[in-house]
């Protein structure tokens, strides 16, 4: 009950110590990217105001935009009801996707095929 109704922040990490973090544009709430956070990434994000994540493929902590300069300035962190997912309202300093697209959701599924959408 406290986790769902109270004021205490008690993130519920999964079996791998992760929780989902959806980054959205702070101005229009459009999706930017979905990534994973462990406790260290969450703490660094809160401390610095810049999004940090855990790379499941590299098994390493990473600061978004560390090499590209396309950081995500975190304006607000929203927490879902059972505290196992976050929404990061961000101001992106360039494309959010590593492909150079504005966001990672630049294709839609249409009759079993991926079709590029305008971003």
ABEGO torsion letter per residue (X at the ends): XAAAABABBBBBBBAAGBBBBBBBBAAAGBBABBBBBBAAAAAAAAAAGBBBBBBAAAGBBBBBGAAAGBBBBBABBBBBAAGABBBBBBBBBEBABAAGBABABABBBBGGBBBBBBX
